[in-house]
Amino acid sequence: MRVGLYPGTFDPITLGHVDIIRRAAVLVDKLVIGVAINRDKGPLYTLEERVAMIEAECAKLSEETGTEIVAHPFENLLINCAHDVGAQLIIRGLRAVTDFEYEYQMVGMNRALDDTVETVFLMADLQHQAIASKLVKEIARLGGDVSKFVTPMVNDSLIERFG
């Protein structure tokens, strides 16, 4: 069974994330969404809320693609998380050249730790290239409309959170 790991903080999950998940699901038999517990980032949503959002959004995608998609919180090294879930692939989304520079360094470090786990990059769809969770939160906090960047469920949650 080919297992892929798509890691991130998903605070909140955006349409860009959903697009990468949908496209990654056809590459693997099981897709694990690694939900990073990153205390340094000071997430807007708790770990439990982020996992619940991912599970709700991915239930539909799992049905559509026929791929098992599960959320898995982690706070260890990404390569160790890959081992924990039995992943042979780490899937990363790229929006811009600046993403690539950071990801290139991460691939090098991960391969130095374990060269049996491959990293696959998926370019963000053109309509999603500008979407970043950080920007979505900032727009929502300032009363802007983020409905074209997130699913209706996440949009409602952001409206409720920021009123």
Accessible surface in RSA format (square Angstrom, percent):
REM  Atomic radii and reference values for relative SASA: ProtOr
REM  Chains: A
REM  Algorithm: Lee & Richards
REM  Probe-radius: 1.40
REM  Slices: 20
REM RES _ NUM      All-atoms   Total-Side   Main-Chain    Non-polar    All polar
REM                ABS   REL    ABS   REL    ABS   REL    ABS   REL    ABS   REL
RES MET A   1   159.35  82.5  91.62  60.6  67.73 161.3  94.78  80.6  64.57  85.6
RES ARG A   2   135.02  56.7 129.72  66.1   5.30  12.6  20.22  27.6 114.80  69.6
RES VAL A   3    12.00   7.9  12.00  10.9   0.00   0.0  12.00  10.4   0.00   0.0
RES GLY A   4     0.00   0.0   0.00   N/A   0.00   0.0   0.00   0.0   0.00   0.0
RES LEU A   5     0.00   0.0   0.00   0.0   0.00   0.0   0.00   0.0   0.00   0.0
RES TYR A   6    11.89   5.6  11.89   6.8   0.00   0.0   4.04   3.0   7.85   9.7
RES PRO A   7     7.24   5.3   4.80   4.4   2.44   8.9   4.80   4.0   2.44  15.2
RES GLY A   8    20.47  25.2   0.00   N/A  20.47  25.2  20.24  55.5   0.24   0.5
RES THR A   9    24.52  17.4  20.49  20.8   4.03   9.6   7.49  10.1  17.03  25.7
RES PHE A  10     3.15   1.6   0.57   0.4   2.58   6.7   0.57   0.3   2.58   7.4
RES ASP A  11     4.73   3.3   4.72   4.7   0.00   0.0   4.06   9.6   0.66   0.7
RES PRO A  12     0.00   0.0   0.00   0.0   0.00   0.0   0.00   0.0   0.00   0.0
RES ILE A  13     0.49   0.3   0.19   0.1   0.30   0.7   0.24   0.2   0.25   0.7
RES THR A  14     3.40   2.4   3.35   3.4   0.04   0.1   0.22   0.3   3.17   4.8
RES LEU A  15    47.27  26.3  45.80  32.8   1.47   3.7  45.80  32.2   1.47   3.9
RES GLY A  16    11.67  14.4   0.00   N/A  11.67  14.4  10.83  29.7   0.84   1.9
RES HIS A  17    37.16  20.3  36.01  25.0   1.15   2.9  11.70  12.1  25.45  29.6
RES VAL A  18    12.51   8.2  12.51  11.3   0.00   0.0  12.51  10.9   0.00   0.0
RES ASP A  19    17.54  12.3  17.20  17.1   0.34   0.8   2.27   5.3  15.27  15.2
RES ILE A  20     5.65   3.2   5.65   4.2   0.00   0.0   5.65   4.1   0.00   0.0
RES ILE A  21     0.03   0.0   0.03   0.0   0.00   0.0   0.03   0.0   0.00   0.0
RES ARG A  22    97.84  41.1  97.24  49.6   0.60   1.4  42.97  58.7  54.86  33.3
RES ARG A  23    79.45  33.4  74.38  37.9   5.07  12.1  41.26  56.4  38.19  23.1
RES ALA A  24     0.00   0.0   0.00   0.0   0.00   0.0   0.00   0.0   0.00   0.0
RES ALA A  25     0.41   0.4   0.00   0.0   0.41   0.9   0.00   0.0   0.41   1.1
RES VAL A  26   110.04  72.4  75.50  68.4  34.54  83.2  81.68  71.0  28.37  76.9
RES LEU A  27    70.49  39.3  62.30  44.6   8.19  20.6  67.18  47.2   3.31   8.9
RES VAL A  28    11.36   7.5   0.00   0.0  11.36  27.4   3.56   3.1   7.80  21.1
RES ASP A  29    79.85  55.9  65.80  65.5  14.05  33.2  18.80  44.2  61.05  60.9
RES LYS A  30    50.62  24.7  50.62  31.1   0.00   0.0   3.33   3.0  47.29  50.4
RES LEU A  31     0.00   0.0   0.00   0.0   0.00   0.0   0.00   0.0   0.00   0.0
RES VAL A  32     1.64   1.1   1.64   1.5   0.00   0.0   1.64   1.4   0.00   0.0
RES ILE A  33     0.00   0.0   0.00   0.0   0.00   0.0   0.00   0.0   0.00   0.0
RES GLY A  34     0.00   0.0   0.00   N/A   0.00   0.0   0.00   0.0   0.00   0.0
RES VAL A  35     0.00   0.0   0.00   0.0   0.00   0.0   0.00   0.0   0.00   0.0
RES ALA A  36    18.19  16.7  18.19  28.1   0.00   0.0  18.19  25.6   0.00   0.0
RES ILE A  37    41.59  23.7  32.61  24.3   8.98  21.6  32.61  23.5   8.98  24.4
RES ASN A  38    49.56  34.2  43.51  42.0   6.05  14.6   9.13  22.0  40.43  39.1
RES ARG A  39   170.70  71.7 145.52  74.2  25.18  60.0  70.99  97.0  99.71  60.4
RES ASP A  40   144.92 101.5 107.83 107.3  37.08  87.7  34.35  80.8 110.56 110.3
RES LYS A  41   134.79  65.8 104.49  64.1  30.30  72.1  71.58  64.4  63.21  67.3
RES GLY A  42    55.31  68.2   0.00   N/A  55.31  68.2  34.25  94.0  21.07  47.2
RES PRO A  43    48.80  35.6  27.34  24.9  21.45  78.0  28.47  23.5  20.33 126.4
RES LEU A  44    48.96  27.3  28.86  20.7  20.10  50.5  35.78  25.1  13.18  35.5
RES TYR A  45     1.98   0.9   0.99   0.6   0.99   2.6   1.65   1.2   0.33   0.4
RES THR A  46    74.09  52.7  65.82  66.7   8.27  19.7  70.83  95.1   3.26   4.9
RES LEU A  47    38.75  21.6  33.84  24.2   4.91  12.4  33.84  23.8   4.91  13.2
RES GLU A  48   125.54  72.1 117.10  88.6   8.45  20.1  70.40 136.2  55.14  45.0
RES GLU A  49    59.98  34.4  55.38  41.9   4.60  10.9  31.18  60.3  28.79  23.5
RES ARG A  50     4.94   2.1   4.63   2.4   0.30   0.7   0.15   0.2   4.79   2.9
RES VAL A  51    22.66  14.9  22.66  20.5   0.00   0.0  22.66  19.7   0.00   0.0
RES ALA A  52    55.48  51.0  49.25  76.0   6.23  14.2  51.56  72.6   3.92  10.4
RES MET A  53    15.95   8.3  14.75   9.8   1.20   2.9  15.69  13.3   0.26   0.3
RES ILE A  54     0.90   0.5   0.90   0.7   0.00   0.0   0.90   0.6   0.00   0.0
RES GLU A  55    94.33  54.2  85.34  64.6   8.99  21.4  33.05  63.9  61.28  50.0
RES ALA A  56    42.89  39.4  29.04  44.8  13.85  31.5  39.13  55.1   3.76  10.0
RES GLU A  57     8.31   4.8   6.21   4.7   2.11   5.0   0.05   0.1   8.26   6.7
RES CYS A  58     3.61   2.7   3.06   3.4   0.54   1.3   3.37   8.5   0.24   0.3
RES ALA A  59    55.53  51.1  44.61  68.8  10.92  24.8  53.63  75.5   1.89   5.0
RES LYS A  60   118.66  57.9 114.70  70.4   3.96   9.4  84.20  75.8  34.45  36.7
RES LEU A  61     3.86   2.1   3.86   2.8   0.00   0.0   3.86   2.7   0.00   0.0
RES SER A  62    28.17  23.8  25.52  34.1   2.65   6.1   8.95  19.1  19.23  26.9
RES GLU A  63   152.70  87.7 120.71  91.3  32.00  76.2  49.93  96.6 102.77  83.9
RES GLU A  64   116.91  67.1  75.86  57.4  41.05  97.7  46.67  90.3  70.24  57.3
RES THR A  65    39.83  28.3   7.47   7.6  32.36  77.1  13.94  18.7  25.89  39.1
RES GLY A  66    71.82  88.6   0.00   N/A  71.82  88.6  36.10  99.1  35.73  80.0
RES THR A  67     9.07   6.4   7.34   7.4   1.73   4.1   1.73   2.3   7.34  11.1
RES GLU A  68    84.07  48.3  75.68  57.3   8.40  20.0  36.61  70.8  47.46  38.7
RES ILE A  69    19.11  10.9   0.00   0.0  19.11  46.1   0.00   0.0  19.11  51.9
RES VAL A  70    51.29  33.8  46.26  41.9   5.03  12.1  51.29  44.6   0.00   0.0
RES ALA A  71    20.36  18.7   0.03   0.1  20.33  46.2   0.03   0.0  20.33  53.9
RES HIS A  72    56.94  31.1  56.53  39.3   0.41   1.0  34.51  35.6  22.43  26.1
RES PRO A  73    54.01  39.4  43.06  39.2  10.95  39.8  43.06  35.5  10.95  68.1
RES PHE A  74    23.31  11.7  16.55  10.3   6.76  17.6  22.92  13.9   0.39   1.1
RES GLU A  75    99.08  56.9  64.42  48.7  34.65  82.5  36.00  69.6  63.08  51.5
RES ASN A  76    64.82  44.7  44.68  43.2  20.13  48.5  38.84  93.5  25.98  25.1
RES LEU A  77   105.19  58.6  98.35  70.4   6.84  17.2 101.96  71.6   3.22   8.7
RES LEU A  78    25.03  13.9  18.56  13.3   6.46  16.2  18.56  13.0   6.46  17.4
RES ILE A  79     4.00   2.3   3.82   2.8   0.19   0.5   3.82   2.7   0.19   0.5
RES ASN A  80    57.17  39.4  56.86  54.9   0.31   0.7   9.62  23.2  47.55  46.0
RES CYS A  81     0.01   0.0   0.00   0.0   0.01   0.0   0.01   0.0   0.00   0.0
RES ALA A  82     0.04   0.0   0.00   0.0   0.04   0.1   0.00   0.0   0.04   0.1
RES HIS A  83    94.89  51.9  72.14  50.1  22.75  58.2  63.12  65.0  31.78  37.0
RES ASP A  84    96.83  67.8  57.58  57.3  39.25  92.8  20.03  47.1  76.80  76.6
RES VAL A  85    26.27  17.3   8.65   7.8  17.61  42.4  17.40  15.1   8.87  24.1
RES GLY A  86    39.76  49.0   0.00   N/A  39.76  49.0  35.15  96.4   4.62  10.3
RES ALA A  87     6.97   6.4   0.00   0.0   6.97  15.9   0.01   0.0   6.96  18.4
RES GLN A  88    80.91  45.2  78.30  57.2   2.61   6.2  52.10 110.9  28.81  21.8
RES LEU A  89    28.00  15.6  28.00  20.0   0.00   0.0  28.00  19.7   0.00   0.0
RES ILE A  90     1.38   0.8   1.38   1.0   0.00   0.0   1.38   1.0   0.00   0.0
RES ILE A  91     0.08   0.0   0.08   0.1   0.00   0.0   0.08   0.1   0.00   0.0
RES ARG A  92    48.70  20.4  48.70  24.8   0.00   0.0   5.26   7.2  43.44  26.3
RES GLY A  93    23.30  28.7   0.00   N/A  23.30  28.7   7.17  19.7  16.13  36.1
RES LEU A  94    10.58   5.9  10.46   7.5   0.12   0.3  10.46   7.3   0.12   0.3
RES ARG A  95    90.00  37.8  83.04  42.3   6.95  16.6  22.87  31.3  67.13  40.7
RES ALA A  96    52.79  48.5  42.25  65.2  10.55  24.0  51.60  72.7   1.19   3.2
RES VAL A  97   110.85  72.9 105.54  95.5   5.31  12.8 108.15  94.0   2.70   7.3
RES THR A  98   101.17  72.0  93.44  94.7   7.73  18.4  77.31 103.8  23.86  36.1
RES ASP A  99    28.43  19.9  25.02  24.9   3.41   8.1   8.61  20.3  19.82  19.8
RES PHE A 100    87.20  43.6  87.20  54.0   0.00   0.0  87.20  52.9   0.00   0.0
RES GLU A 101   106.66  61.2 100.14  75.8   6.52  15.5  41.45  80.2  65.21  53.2
RES TYR A 102   123.07  57.5 119.53  68.0   3.54   9.2  89.55  67.3  33.52  41.3
RES GLU A 103     9.68   5.6   9.68   7.3   0.00   0.0   0.24   0.5   9.44   7.7
RES TYR A 104   146.49  68.4 143.47  81.6   3.02   7.9  94.94  71.3  51.55  63.6
RES GLN A 105   124.02  69.3 115.82  84.6   8.20  19.5  39.94  85.0  84.07  63.8
RES MET A 106    59.27  30.7  59.23  39.2   0.05   0.1  38.99  33.1  20.29  26.9
RES VAL A 107    28.66  18.9  28.65  25.9   0.02   0.0  28.66  24.9   0.00   0.0
RES GLY A 108    41.28  50.9   0.00   N/A  41.28  50.9  34.23  93.9   7.06  15.8
RES MET A 109   124.71  64.6 124.38  82.3   0.33   0.8  91.69  78.0  33.02  43.8
RES ASN A 110     9.60   6.6   9.56   9.2   0.04   0.1   1.25   3.0   8.35   8.1
RES ARG A 111    88.27  37.1  81.97  41.8   6.30  15.0  29.22  39.9  59.05  35.8
RES ALA A 112    88.04  80.9  43.96  67.8  44.08 100.3  56.95  80.2  31.09  82.4
RES LEU A 113   100.52  56.0  68.62  49.1  31.90  80.2  71.03  49.9  29.49  79.4
RES ASP A 114    27.18  19.0  19.89  19.8   7.29  17.2  13.12  30.9  14.06  14.0
RES ASP A 115    90.93  63.7  79.29  78.9  11.64  27.5  13.78  32.4  77.15  76.9
RES THR A 116   103.41  73.5  80.40  81.5  23.01  54.8  73.79  99.1  29.62  44.8
RES VAL A 117     6.27   4.1   4.88   4.4   1.39   3.4   4.88   4.2   1.39   3.8
RES GLU A 118    83.09  47.7  83.09  62.9   0.00   0.0  34.07  65.9  49.02  40.0
RES THR A 119    25.05  17.8   4.00   4.1  21.05  50.2   2.78   3.7  22.27  33.7
RES VAL A 120    44.38  29.2  40.75  36.9   3.62   8.7  44.38  38.6   0.00   0.0
RES PHE A 121    64.07  32.1  40.83  25.3  23.24  60.5  40.83  24.8  23.24  66.5
RES LEU A 122    25.71  14.3  24.47  17.5   1.24   3.1  25.71  18.1   0.00   0.0
RES MET A 123    99.81  51.7  95.89  63.5   3.92   9.3  83.52  71.0  16.28  21.6
RES ALA A 124    10.30   9.5   5.58   8.6   4.72  10.7   5.86   8.2   4.44  11.8
RES ASP A 125    63.24  44.3  55.50  55.2   7.74  18.3  10.50  24.7  52.73  52.6
RES LEU A 126   151.34  84.3 132.62  94.9  18.72  47.1 132.81  93.3  18.53  49.9
RES GLN A 127   137.84  77.1 103.66  75.8  34.19  81.4  41.05  87.4  96.80  73.4
RES HIS A 128    18.29  10.0  17.32  12.0   0.97   2.5   8.56   8.8   9.73  11.3
RES GLN A 129    59.30  33.2  51.25  37.5   8.05  19.2  12.26  26.1  47.05  35.7
RES ALA A 130    85.29  78.4  64.82 100.0  20.47  46.6  75.43 106.2   9.86  26.1
RES ILE A 131    12.04   6.8   3.03   2.3   9.01  21.7   6.47   4.7   5.56  15.1
RES ALA A 132    19.59  18.0  17.65  27.2   1.94   4.4  19.46  27.4   0.13   0.3
RES SER A 133    20.44  17.3  15.08  20.1   5.35  12.3  14.19  30.2   6.25   8.8
RES LYS A 134   161.70  78.9 156.46  96.0   5.24  12.5  99.76  89.8  61.95  66.0
RES LEU A 135    95.99  53.5  95.95  68.6   0.04   0.1  95.99  67.4   0.01   0.0
RES VAL A 136     2.29   1.5   2.29   2.1   0.00   0.0   2.29   2.0   0.00   0.0
RES LYS A 137    45.19  22.0  44.69  27.4   0.51   1.2  20.57  18.5  24.62  26.2
RES GLU A 138    74.09  42.5  72.05  54.5   2.04   4.9  34.07  65.9  40.03  32.7
RES ILE A 139    64.13  36.5  60.99  45.4   3.14   7.6  64.01  46.1   0.11   0.3
RES ALA A 140     9.98   9.2   3.76   5.8   6.22  14.1   5.00   7.0   4.97  13.2
RES ARG A 141   130.25  54.7 109.91  56.0  20.35  48.4  43.65  59.7  86.60  52.5
RES LEU A 142   122.02  68.0  88.07  63.0  33.96  85.4  93.56  65.7  28.47  76.6
RES GLY A 143    69.82  86.1   0.00   N/A  69.82  86.1  35.70  98.0  34.12  76.4
RES GLY A 144    36.35  44.8   0.00   N/A  36.35  44.8  24.63  67.6  11.72  26.3
RES ASP A 145   102.27  71.6  80.93  80.6  21.33  50.4  44.21 104.1  58.05  57.9
RES VAL A 146     3.28   2.2   2.70   2.4   0.58   1.4   2.70   2.3   0.58   1.6
RES SER A 147    55.00  46.5  41.32  55.1  13.68  31.5  24.81  52.8  30.20  42.3
RES LYS A 148   148.98  72.7 130.29  79.9  18.69  44.5  81.48  73.3  67.50  71.9
RES PHE A 149    47.33  23.7  47.33  29.3   0.00   0.0  47.33  28.7   0.00   0.0
RES VAL A 150     2.96   1.9   0.00   0.0   2.96   7.1   0.00   0.0   2.96   8.0
RES THR A 151    12.19   8.7  11.46  11.6   0.74   1.8  12.19  16.4   0.01   0.0
RES PRO A 152   107.34  78.2 102.11  93.1   5.23  19.0 107.25  88.5   0.09   0.5
RES MET A 153    71.64  37.1  61.88  41.0   9.75  23.2  44.69  38.0  26.95  35.7
RES VAL A 154     0.04   0.0   0.00   0.0   0.04   0.1   0.04   0.0   0.00   0.0
RES ASN A 155    21.52  14.8  21.52  20.8   0.00   0.0   1.26   3.0  20.27  19.6
RES ASP A 156    90.08  63.1  84.80  84.4   5.28  12.5  28.90  68.0  61.18  61.0
RES SER A 157    27.91  23.6  20.79  27.7   7.12  16.4  18.10  38.5   9.81  13.7
RES LEU A 158     0.80   0.4   0.54   0.4   0.26   0.7   0.59   0.4   0.21   0.6
RES ILE A 159   105.19  59.9  99.64  74.2   5.55  13.4 104.81  75.5   0.37   1.0
RES GLU A 160   152.58  87.6 124.67  94.3  27.91  66.4  47.04  91.0 105.54  86.2
RES ARG A 161    94.64  39.7  64.62  32.9  30.02  71.5  29.27  40.0  65.37  39.6
RES PHE A 162    62.34  31.2  29.94  18.5  32.40  84.3  35.00  21.2  27.34  78.2
RES GLY A 163    93.99 115.9   0.00   N/A  93.99 115.9  45.96 126.1  48.04 107.6
END  Absolute sums over single chains surface
CHAIN  1 A     8676.9       6891.7       1785.1       4996.3       3680.6
END  Absolute sums over all chains
TOTAL          8676.9       6891.7       1785.1       4996.3       3680.6
